[in-house]
C-alpha cells in the first residue's frame, strides 16, 4: 500500500507492506484522517516527545530508526477480518475507532507504532473491540473529527461543570476550538475565548464563542468580568479573596496552548476559586508559585485522552447534529500534500484542522 512515512526525519510518500490483521483484528481502508498537532510535535521533536512519554509512564513508543506512519484521527471502511474475529461489523461498514491495540499484554498506539500504521496510509489494522460503526450518512471527514473532539469532551468532563459557569478558553487552536464546540453543544455559556490570531478568533466565533478577545489588547479575564461578575467586583480585592458580598458566576479556564508560564499566568490572573483545566500539552519544564494558587484556592486539573463511552457519545453527537465540527476543517489534502500541510500548520494563522482524504 501507499503511505506517508516518517523516515530519516522526513515525510515521504512510499509503498510499504500491506498490514495483515491478526487474531481479533480488522483490516480497514482509510477514508479520511486528520493531521493532529501531536503529529507535528512528534515529527519535529521526536526524541524529546518519546522521552517525555517514557518519563510520564505513557506507553507510547517506537523505534525512530524504523518507518512510522502517523495518523490517529481517522475514519475507515472494513475490508477484512483477522482469524478469530467476531465479524460483528460486515465488510463495507464505515467505522471509527479508538486508536489503541492491546496485544500480548502490550499497548500499541495506532500511528505511533512501528507495527500499526496510522491513517496517513491507505490501510490500517485495528482492534475489533475498539471499532464503532459510523451512524447514518455522516461523512467520513466529519466522522474523523470524533477523536480530537472527544479529547475536548473529556477535558470538559474533567471541569466538573454543574451549571452556571462562565468558561474562558485560552488558545483557539484545534483543541481550543473543539472545547468551544463541546461547551456550546452542552449549552454552557457565555463562552469567552482568547487568541492572538485573528483567523483563529474568527473560527472561535464560528464554533460558538460568545466573547472573543485578542489578549494583546485586553485580558480575557476582564471580558469574563463583564459577563460573569456583579458590577464593581474586583478580582484582586479583599471581598473577592474572602468570598464576601455579591459573587460572580464560577470561572472555569481551559488552557489549550501548552507553553511554559501559562499555568502560572492563569492562576495569577483568574478570579479566586477558579477551576483550571490544563489541556495544552507542554513538553518543557514549567513552574508555578504555590502561594498565589493557595491564596486564590485555585483548582487545577490535568486532562489526558478520553474514555470509550465519551468517544461513542461524541461520534453520535456529530451524527445527530448536536455537535457541529465542520468549521474545524479548514483544508483537505491527499497523501502528496501532507508534507506541505505540515509546513502550513507550523503557521497558526493559516489553518485549524487539515484533513487527509482518500475517497
C-alpha positions as CSV (number, residue, x, y, z in Angstrom):
1,X,0.0,0.0,0.0
2,X,1.0,3.6,-0.3
3,X,1.5,5.7,2.8
4,X,3.1,8.9,4.1
5,X,6.1,7.6,6.1
6,X,8.3,9.3,8.6
7,X,11.7,8.0,7.7
8,X,15.1,9.6,8.4
9,X,13.4,12.7,9.8
10,X,11.5,13.2,6.6
11,X,7.9,12.7,5.4
12,X,7.9,10.6,2.3
13,X,5.1,9.0,0.2
14,X,6.2,5.4,-0.4
15,X,4.9,1.9,-0.9
16,X,5.1,-0.3,2.2
17,X,3.9,-3.8,3.0
18,X,0.2,-4.2,3.4
19,X,-0.8,-4.6,7.0
20,X,-2.2,-8.0,7.9
21,X,-4.8,-8.4,10.7
22,X,-4.0,-10.9,13.5
23,X,-6.5,-12.6,15.8
24,X,-9.2,-10.2,16.9
25,X,-8.1,-7.5,14.4
26,X,-9.8,-5.9,11.4
27,X,-8.3,-4.6,8.2
28,X,-9.8,-1.2,7.1
29,X,-9.4,1.1,4.2
30,X,-8.6,4.7,5.3
31,X,-11.2,7.2,4.1
32,X,-10.1,10.3,6.0
33,X,-7.5,11.2,8.6
34,X,-6.9,14.5,10.4
35,X,-3.4,15.9,11.0
36,X,-3.0,16.4,14.7
37,X,-0.8,18.9,16.5
38,X,0.7,15.9,18.3
39,X,1.9,14.6,14.9
40,X,3.7,17.9,14.2
41,X,5.3,17.7,17.7
42,X,6.3,14.1,17.1
43,X,7.8,14.9,13.7
44,X,9.8,18.0,14.7
45,X,10.8,16.8,18.2
46,X,10.5,13.0,18.1
47,X,13.2,12.0,20.6
48,X,12.1,14.7,23.1
49,X,8.4,13.7,22.9
50,X,9.2,9.9,23.3
51,X,11.5,10.7,26.2
52,X,8.8,12.7,27.9
53,X,6.2,10.0,27.4
54,X,8.6,7.5,28.9
55,X,9.2,9.7,32.0
56,X,5.5,10.2,32.3
57,X,4.9,6.4,32.2
58,X,2.8,6.8,29.0
59,X,3.1,3.6,27.0
60,X,3.7,5.2,23.6
61,X,7.0,4.3,22.0
62,X,8.6,3.2,18.7
63,X,11.9,2.7,17.1
64,X,12.8,6.0,15.4
65,X,15.2,4.2,13.1
66,X,12.2,2.3,11.5
67,X,9.3,3.6,9.4
68,X,6.4,5.2,11.2
69,X,3.0,6.1,9.6
70,X,1.2,8.8,11.6
71,X,-2.5,9.2,11.9
72,X,-4.8,8.6,14.9
73,X,-7.8,10.8,13.9
74,X,-9.4,8.6,11.3
75,X,-12.5,7.1,9.6
76,X,-12.2,3.9,7.6
77,X,-14.1,1.1,5.9
78,X,-13.9,-2.6,6.9
79,X,-12.1,-4.6,4.3
80,X,-11.4,-8.0,6.0
81,X,-11.3,-9.7,9.4
82,X,-8.4,-11.5,11.1
83,X,-8.7,-15.0,12.4
84,X,-10.9,-15.4,15.5
85,X,-12.8,-12.2,14.9
86,X,-16.4,-11.9,15.8
87,X,-17.1,-10.3,12.4
88,X,-19.8,-8.2,14.0
89,X,-19.2,-5.4,11.5
90,X,-19.5,-6.5,7.9
91,X,-17.1,-5.7,5.1
92,X,-18.0,-2.3,3.7
93,X,-19.1,-0.9,7.1
94,X,-17.8,2.7,7.7
95,X,-16.1,2.8,11.1
96,X,-14.2,4.9,13.6
97,X,-12.0,3.5,16.3
98,X,-10.2,4.3,19.5
99,X,-6.6,4.3,18.2
100,X,-5.3,1.6,20.5
101,X,-4.4,-2.0,20.2
102,X,-3.6,-4.2,23.2
103,X,-1.9,-7.4,22.0
104,X,0.1,-9.9,24.0
105,X,-0.3,-7.6,27.0
106,X,1.5,-4.8,25.1
107,X,-0.1,-1.4,24.4
108,X,0.2,-0.1,20.8
109,X,-0.9,3.4,19.8
110,X,-2.1,3.5,16.2
111,X,0.0,6.0,14.3
112,X,2.8,6.0,16.9
113,X,3.9,2.4,16.3
114,X,6.3,0.5,14.0
115,X,3.7,-2.3,13.9
116,X,0.5,-0.5,13.5
117,X,0.5,2.2,10.7
118,X,-2.0,5.0,11.2
119,X,-4.3,6.9,8.9
120,X,-1.7,8.5,6.8
121,X,-1.7,5.2,4.8
122,X,-4.2,3.6,2.6
123,X,-4.9,0.7,5.0
124,X,-4.8,0.1,8.8
125,X,-5.2,-2.8,11.1
126,X,-7.4,-2.0,14.1
127,X,-8.6,-3.9,17.2
128,X,-12.1,-5.2,16.6
129,X,-13.1,-4.4,20.1
130,X,-12.2,-0.7,19.6
131,X,-14.3,-0.3,16.4
132,X,-17.5,1.8,16.3
133,X,-19.8,1.9,13.2
134,X,-20.4,5.4,11.9
135,X,-24.1,6.1,12.2
136,X,-26.3,7.2,9.4
137,X,-24.7,9.1,6.5
138,X,-22.2,11.0,8.5
139,X,-19.4,12.0,6.0
140,X,-16.0,10.3,6.6
141,X,-14.2,13.6,7.1
142,X,-16.6,14.7,9.8
143,X,-16.5,11.3,11.5
144,X,-12.7,11.6,11.6
145,X,-13.2,14.6,13.9
146,X,-14.5,12.2,16.6
147,X,-11.1,11.7,18.2
148,X,-10.0,15.3,18.7
149,X,-13.5,16.3,19.7
150,X,-13.5,13.6,22.3
151,X,-10.3,14.9,23.7
152,X,-12.2,18.1,24.2
153,X,-15.2,16.3,25.6
154,X,-13.0,14.6,28.2
155,X,-11.5,18.0,29.2
156,X,-14.9,19.5,29.7
157,X,-15.9,16.4,31.8
158,X,-12.8,17.0,33.9
159,X,-14.1,20.5,34.6
160,X,-17.0,19.0,36.6
161,X,-19.5,21.6,35.4
162,X,-22.7,21.8,37.4
163,X,-24.4,24.7,35.7
164,X,-23.9,28.5,35.7
165,X,-20.2,28.5,35.0
166,X,-18.7,31.0,32.5
167,X,-15.8,29.4,30.8
168,X,-12.6,31.0,29.4
169,X,-10.9,29.1,26.6
170,X,-7.2,30.2,26.3
171,X,-5.9,29.4,22.9
172,X,-8.1,28.8,19.8
173,X,-6.1,26.1,18.0
174,X,-7.8,22.8,17.1
175,X,-8.2,21.7,20.7
176,X,-9.4,25.0,22.0
177,X,-11.9,25.2,19.1
178,X,-13.0,21.7,19.9
179,X,-13.5,22.7,23.6
180,X,-15.7,25.6,22.4
181,X,-17.7,23.3,20.3
182,X,-18.3,20.8,23.1
183,X,-19.2,23.6,25.6
184,X,-21.6,25.1,23.0
185,X,-23.3,21.7,22.4
186,X,-23.9,21.3,26.1
187,X,-25.4,24.7,26.5
188,X,-22.6,26.1,28.6
189,X,-22.0,29.9,28.3
190,X,-21.4,32.6,27.7
191,X,-18.0,31.4,26.4
192,X,-15.0,33.7,26.5
193,X,-12.3,32.8,24.0
194,X,-8.8,34.2,23.7
195,X,-6.2,34.0,20.9
196,X,-3.6,36.3,19.3
197,X,-4.5,35.1,15.8
198,X,-7.4,36.9,14.0
199,X,-8.2,33.9,11.9
200,X,-8.4,31.7,14.9
201,X,-10.6,34.2,16.7
202,X,-12.9,34.2,13.7
203,X,-13.0,30.4,13.9
204,X,-13.8,30.6,17.6
205,X,-16.9,32.7,16.8
206,X,-17.9,30.1,14.2
207,X,-17.6,27.3,16.8
208,X,-19.8,29.2,19.2
209,X,-17.7,31.5,21.4
210,X,-19.8,34.4,22.6
211,X,-16.9,36.8,23.5
212,X,-13.7,36.7,21.6
213,X,-10.6,38.5,22.8
214,X,-7.2,39.5,21.4
215,X,-5.1,39.1,24.6
216,X,-2.7,41.7,23.2
217,X,-5.4,44.3,23.6
218,X,-7.5,43.1,26.5
219,X,-7.2,40.4,29.2
220,X,-9.8,37.6,28.7
221,X,-10.5,37.9,32.5
222,X,-11.6,41.5,32.0
223,X,-14.0,40.2,29.4
224,X,-15.1,37.5,31.8
225,X,-15.8,40.1,34.4
226,X,-18.2,41.9,32.0
227,X,-20.4,38.8,31.5
228,X,-20.0,36.9,34.8
229,X,-19.5,39.2,37.7
230,X,-21.6,41.8,39.5
231,X,-20.8,45.5,38.9
232,X,-17.8,46.6,41.0
233,X,-16.5,43.1,41.6
234,X,-12.7,43.3,41.9
235,X,-10.8,40.0,41.2
236,X,-7.9,41.1,43.4
237,X,-9.9,42.8,46.1
238,X,-10.3,41.5,49.7
239,X,-14.0,40.9,49.2
240,X,-13.3,38.5,46.3
241,X,-10.4,36.9,48.2
242,X,-12.7,36.1,51.2
243,X,-15.8,35.3,49.2
244,X,-17.8,38.1,50.7
245,X,-20.5,40.2,49.2
246,X,-22.1,39.6,45.7
247,X,-20.3,36.8,44.0
248,X,-19.6,36.2,40.3
249,X,-20.6,33.1,38.4
250,X,-17.9,30.3,38.7
251,X,-15.0,30.7,36.4
252,X,-13.6,27.7,34.6
253,X,-10.5,28.2,32.4
254,X,-9.4,25.7,29.7
255,X,-5.7,26.2,29.0
256,X,-5.3,24.9,25.4
257,X,-1.9,26.3,24.4
258,X,0.8,24.3,26.3
259,X,3.7,26.7,26.7
260,X,5.7,27.3,29.8
261,X,4.4,30.0,32.1
262,X,0.8,29.9,31.0
263,X,-0.5,27.9,34.0
264,X,1.0,30.4,36.4
265,X,-0.4,33.2,34.3
266,X,-3.9,31.8,34.6
267,X,-3.6,31.3,38.3
268,X,-2.3,34.8,38.7
269,X,-5.0,36.5,36.5
270,X,-8.1,34.4,37.0
271,X,-10.6,35.2,39.9
272,X,-10.4,33.3,43.2
273,X,-11.7,29.8,43.4
274,X,-11.4,29.3,39.6
275,X,-11.1,25.9,38.1
276,X,-8.3,25.4,35.6
277,X,-8.3,22.5,33.2
278,X,-4.9,22.0,31.5
279,X,-5.5,20.6,28.0
280,X,-2.5,22.0,26.2
281,X,0.5,19.6,26.2
282,X,3.6,21.4,27.3
283,X,6.7,19.4,26.6
284,X,9.1,21.6,28.6
285,X,9.6,22.1,32.4
286,X,7.3,24.6,33.9
287,X,6.9,26.2,37.3
288,X,4.2,27.8,39.4
289,X,4.1,30.0,42.6
290,X,2.1,28.0,45.1
291,X,1.5,31.0,47.4
292,X,-0.6,32.6,44.6
293,X,-2.6,29.4,43.9
294,X,-3.1,28.9,47.7
295,X,-4.3,32.4,48.2
296,X,-6.8,32.0,45.4
297,X,-7.8,28.4,46.3
298,X,-7.2,27.5,42.7
299,X,-8.3,24.1,41.5
300,X,-6.0,22.7,38.8
301,X,-7.0,19.6,36.7
302,X,-4.9,18.0,34.0
303,X,-6.7,16.3,31.2
304,X,-5.5,13.4,29.1
305,X,-7.2,11.2,26.5
306,X,-10.8,10.0,26.9
307,X,-13.0,7.0,27.7
308,X,-14.7,4.7,25.2
309,X,-18.1,6.0,26.3
310,X,-17.0,9.6,25.6
311,X,-15.8,8.5,22.2
312,X,-19.1,6.8,21.4
313,X,-21.1,9.8,22.7
314,X,-19.1,12.3,20.6
315,X,-19.5,10.2,17.4
316,X,-23.2,10.1,17.8
317,X,-23.4,13.8,18.7
318,X,-21.8,14.5,15.4
319,X,-24.2,12.3,13.6
320,X,-27.3,13.7,15.4
321,X,-26.2,17.3,14.6
322,X,-26.0,18.2,18.3
323,X,-22.3,18.8,17.7
324,X,-21.0,20.8,14.7
325,X,-17.4,20.1,13.9
326,X,-17.4,21.1,10.3
327,X,-15.9,24.6,10.8
328,X,-12.8,22.9,12.3
329,X,-11.8,21.5,8.8
330,X,-10.1,24.4,7.0
331,X,-8.2,22.4,4.4
332,X,-8.0,19.0,2.7
333,X,-5.1,17.3,1.0
334,X,-4.2,13.9,-0.5
335,X,-1.1,12.0,0.6
336,X,1.1,14.0,-1.7
337,X,0.0,17.2,0.1
338,X,0.8,16.1,3.6
339,X,4.4,17.4,3.7
340,X,3.2,20.8,2.6
341,X,0.4,20.7,5.1
342,X,2.9,20.1,7.9
343,X,4.7,23.3,6.8
344,X,1.5,25.2,6.6
345,X,0.3,24.1,10.1
346,X,3.5,25.4,11.6
347,X,2.0,28.9,10.9
348,X,-1.0,29.2,13.3
349,X,-2.7,31.9,11.3
350,X,-3.3,29.6,8.3
351,X,-5.4,26.6,9.3
352,X,-7.1,24.7,12.2
353,X,-7.6,21.1,11.0
354,X,-6.3,19.8,7.7
355,X,-7.8,16.5,6.6
356,X,-6.2,13.9,4.5
357,X,-8.8,12.3,2.2
358,X,-8.6,9.1,0.3
359,X,-12.0,9.0,-1.3
